[in-house]
Amino acid sequence: MAAALKNNVEDTKHAALSPRLKGRENAKDTLCRNVTIYGKCRYEDKGCAFNHNIERSTSESGQSDSQSKKTLNVDSPSFTPSFLSPNGANPSGKPSAGISPKAASAAPFMPKAIISRSSNATPLRQDARTPDWALADVQEFVPRRAQESALTNENEIPVTHNFETFQPGPAPNPYLDHGMNGAAFFQSNTGFQLPVQYHQYAPIGHYSSNLAPYQRTVHDLFIPNDLREEIQKQLAATLQTLPNSQLPSHIESYHSLVPLDTNQKSSAIFGGYTSWVYKAQSSTNGHYYALRRIEGFRLTNELAIRSGQAWKNLINASVVRVVDIFTNRGFGDSSLFIVTEYHPLSKTLAEHHHIGQNWQRPARSSKDQVAEPVLWSYIVQIASALKTIHSSGLAARVLDPSKILVTGKNRIRLNGCGVLDIIQFDGNSAVPLAQLQRQDLVNFALVILSVGSGTADAGTNFARSMDMFKRFYKPELQNTVVWLYSAMQNQDKTIEQFVTLISNQMITAFNAALHTDDTLYSELSREVENARLVRLMAKLNFINERPEYEHDRAWSENGERYYLKLFRDYVFHQVDAQSRPVVDLGHVLTCLNKLDAGTDERITLISRDEQSCFIVSYRELKKGVESAFQDLLKRSGPLR
Ligand SMILES: Nc1ncnc2c1ncn2[C@@H]1O[C@H](COP(=O)(O)OP(=O)(O)OP(=O)(O)O)[C@@H](O)[C@H]1O
C-alpha cells in the first residue's frame, strides 16, 4: 500500500513536469498568439520561435488538441496576460487591466476537485491514483520570462510563450512586497497578482529577548501570560452577573444590572446628588455599558437633557464616551441615567493611587511615589482630552481623581463629563464657557498635585500639597502645575497654549504609545497563527474517530481516513524508545504548519500494531483532510 502511494507521488510529479518540456519542444507547432490577436507578429523575423502560419497551425491543431487540453498552457483558465510595466500601468499611463478588481477581491481559491471527489473517495488499497492536489496544478501560473517581452507598442499585448508552474521558492515574499493590492493579492515582479499564501508564518514586530534558542520556552510562541490573564479577567468581569439581585430587571433597553460601586455616599462633585454606577447589557445590540444613575434628579427643563447630548458626539481616546442620556423611574424614584462605554475592571485614579488613604498608611515614601514619567503621561492624556472638549465648545467641569478612570497601564480617561451640564443647567444665567474652561485648567493642576502628593484635599491645602510635591518632582513638572493653577488669575491661558508648552513631553508620550502599538500588533500576529492552527486541529478532530461511520467503506480504517488517523498519532501520540509519551509542542506546531501548507515533505506513518506503513506527503495529507472534512459537511448539514 505504501509502495502504491509512493508510486503515485512519483507519477504525479512526473506529470507535473512534462507540460513544461512539451511546451518548449513544440513551440514551432504552436500558433503565435500575436497572430491570433493582431493578425501578425512583429517579432516574426526577430527570433519569435512560434508558428506564424495559420493554415499549418490549423491542420496540426486537430492532432495536438487533445494533448494541449491535457497540459497547462495559455488557454488555461487562470492565466492572466501581463500587460504591464512593473508599476501596474501600461506605457501610455492608462491603468492596466491586470486582474480585475472583482477578481482581486475574490475568495481564496478552493479546488472543486477536492469537493467533488470527496463523496466517492476510494480506499487506498485499491491502487488509488488520485490526481495530484489541484492547488498547484490549476491556479498558480506565472510566465517564465515575462520581462523578456518588453512592450514597444502600447497597443500590443506582450505574449509570453513559456509557462511553468509557480515555484514558491524564488517568488517574492508576499508579506514583504509593498505592491500588495488589498489583503488577498500581491503584485509580483512580473506584474501578475498572486494570492497570498495564507499558511506562511514569520514572526513580525520587534524581538528583544536575548535568550538562546534552547532557553526559549513555549510561552514565546503565544501571547504573554500576563496580557492573556488581564484580558481573561476583563472578559470575566464583563460577563459577571448578580443572581437574585434586588435591582430592577431592566432600565429602558439595559438589563442584567451589576453595581460597580458598593459604598453609598453623596459626592460633592455632582452637586450633592448621590451617584451610582452599574454595568448593564443592552438588549438592542448585546454590548455592555456603564450606567451612571443620579439618584432623585427631577428634570424641570427639557433643554437640560439636550445640553448633555453634545457629549455624545465627543470622541477622544482619553474621555469615557457618553452613549445615551435619559431619565427613568425604574428604581422607584426619578433618576437621571448617563450611559457610557464600559471599561471592565477599571479603577478610579484615586483608588489606583490610594489618594487620601494616608491615614491607613504612613506618609508617602519615595517608594510609593508615582513616577515622574507616569505623571507626565497623565498630563499629556488629560491635555489631549481637554483640548478636544474645549474645541467642541464644552467644558469638562468634572475633573477629579475620583472621576478619572484608569483603564489600562498608565491609560486614563475622564469620566463623569456632561453630568453637571444637565443637573446644573441654568439656561441663560449659566456661567460663561471661558470661565468654566479656565476652571478646568485649575482642576487639572489639582489632579496632578493630588496624584503626585497623595493628598485628596490639594485644592484646600494647595501650599502644603505643593511642598510635598516639590520633594519628589523636578522643576519642570512643578512649574507646569503652577502654570495651570494660575489660569484663573490670567484670563489668556488656554489649553492650546498649554499643549504647546508641553510639546516635548507629548513627543515622548507619542513615541511610547507607538511602541505599545507595535508590541500589541506583534502579539496579535502570533495569535492569528494560533487561530489558524486551532481551526486545523478542530478539522482533524472532527474527522478522526467517528464510530457512527465505522462500517462505512469510505470512512473505514482501510480508507483514506486511515492515514489521517495515523497522522493524528504521529502528531500527538508519539512515544520514545522507552515507550514514554513525547510531549513536544514544537513538534505539534511544526506538523500542523506543514499540514496547513501542504508541503511536499514526506513522513512515515506506522500503524499502532506496526503492520502497516505509509510514506505520505503533507500535500496528500492536506488533500485527505480537506476531502474528509467536505464529506463530513455533506453528511452533517451546514457548518454552525
Ligand atoms: N465607564 C465605566 N466602566 C467601568 N467601570 C466604571 C465606569 N465608570 C465608573 N466605573 C467604576 O465604578 C466605580 C464607581 O465610580 P464613581 O465614578 O462613582 O467613583 P467613586 O469612587 O464611587 O466616586 P464617588 O465617591 O464620587 O461616588 C469605580 O470603581 C469605577 O471604577
The ligand as a MOL file (V3000), in Angstrom:
LIG
                    3D

  0  0  0     0  0            999 V3000
M  V30 BEGIN CTAB
M  V30 COUNTS 31 33 0 0 0
M  V30 BEGIN ATOM
M  V30 1 N -17.4300 53.5350 32.4480 0
M  V30 2 C -17.0500 52.7260 33.4330 0
M  V30 3 N -16.6090 51.4980 33.1490 0
M  V30 4 C -16.2300 50.6790 34.1340 0
M  V30 5 N -16.2210 50.9950 35.4150 0
M  V30 6 C -16.6440 52.2160 35.7780 0
M  V30 7 C -17.0780 53.1360 34.7860 0
M  V30 8 N -17.4440 54.2780 35.4400 0
M  V30 9 C -17.2270 54.0670 36.7500 0
M  V30 10 N -16.7470 52.8400 36.9590 0
M  V30 11 C -16.3860 52.2290 38.2370 0
M  V30 12 O -17.4170 52.4330 39.1530 0
M  V30 13 C -16.9070 52.7520 40.4210 0
M  V30 14 C -17.6180 53.9880 40.9320 0
M  V30 15 O -17.3660 55.0850 40.1120 0
M  V30 16 P -17.5940 56.5520 40.6240 0
M  V30 17 O -17.3010 57.4710 39.4970 0
M  V30 18 O -18.9040 56.6850 41.2890 0
M  V30 19 O -16.4240 56.6500 41.6020 0
M  V30 20 P -16.4540 56.7050 43.1790 0
M  V30 21 O -15.0910 56.3950 43.6310 0
M  V30 22 O -17.5730 55.8620 43.7070 0
M  V30 23 O -16.7310 58.2360 43.3400 0
M  V30 24 P -17.7630 58.9640 44.2860 0
M  V30 25 O -17.1390 58.8950 45.6300 0
M  V30 26 O -17.8230 60.3340 43.7370 0
M  V30 27 O -19.0610 58.2220 44.1430 0
M  V30 28 C -15.4250 52.9640 40.2790 0
M  V30 29 O -14.7170 51.8950 40.8440 0
M  V30 30 C -15.1790 52.9610 38.8010 0
M  V30 31 O -14.0020 52.2730 38.5130 0
M  V30 END ATOM
M  V30 BEGIN BOND
M  V30 1 1 1 2
M  V30 2 1 2 3
M  V30 3 2 2 7
M  V30 4 2 3 4
M  V30 5 1 4 5
M  V30 6 2 5 6
M  V30 7 1 6 7
M  V30 8 1 6 10
M  V30 9 1 7 8
M  V30 10 2 8 9
M  V30 11 1 9 10
M  V30 12 1 10 11
M  V30 13 1 11 12
M  V30 14 1 11 30
M  V30 15 1 12 13
M  V30 16 1 13 14
M  V30 17 1 13 28
M  V30 18 1 14 15
M  V30 19 1 15 16
M  V30 20 2 16 17
M  V30 21 1 16 18
M  V30 22 1 16 19
M  V30 23 1 19 20
M  V30 24 2 20 21
M  V30 25 1 20 22
M  V30 26 1 20 23
M  V30 27 1 23 24
M  V30 28 2 24 25
M  V30 29 1 24 26
M  V30 30 1 24 27
M  V30 31 1 28 29
M  V30 32 1 28 30
M  V30 33 1 30 31
M  V30 END BOND
M  V30 END CTAB
M  END
